[in-house]
Amino acid sequence: MAAASLIFISGGVRSGKSSFAEKIALELAKENGGQLNYLATGVPSDQEMRERIEKHQRDREAGIFQWRTLEQSQNIREIAHFFNCEDIILLDCVTTLLNNELFSANQKWDESFFTNVMETITTGIIEIRDRAKVLIVVSNEVFHESMAENDLVFSYGRILGKLHQQLVKTADQAFLVEAGIPINMKEN
């Protein structure tokens, strides 16, 4: 079976990237059919996050198309078997997934740990993509802020940057969303 399509979408906080990703998923479902799936990586750790999760859930429920929501905050590879070649999957988001993977284990943050985390995330994404019709991956652009002042933040930014590079290299399409406007960065 040929690899399915991967679409990578990044943007700053509140840039409109998730709404743009949902719009693409809905357009694909209208054109080609298939089950819409929302792979949520967020954990309702505080009131703001609970409200954001609830808003996303209400938005999906209010639409014409029915979304199946799967919540997996870590090791997304574990749920790859839930998907098939008719599925359109929106994974929201890589930055939250990376946070969850990095902070779930009481590990020393060294190159070996970073390599394992990156492999866990990329392997999960590729396995899900290979089972689906289309996988849309959303991530935050955090590289406009200074990261040099804190080693932890610098390490996080470095690993996220490497993940973004791998995902864009693998992606069929890549978009950057700024102020609600998608900019096409790559198209095969």
Secondary structure, DSSP 8 states (H G I E B T S, - for coil): ----EEEEEEE-TTSSHHHHHHHHHHHHHHHH--EEEEEE-----SHHHHHHHHHHHHHHHHSSS-EEEEE-SS-GGGGGGG--TTEEEEEE-HHHHHHHHHHHS----SHHHHHHHHHHHHHHHHHHHHHSSEEEEEEE--TTS--TT-HHHHHHHHHHHHHHHHHHHH-SEEEEEETTEEEEEEE-
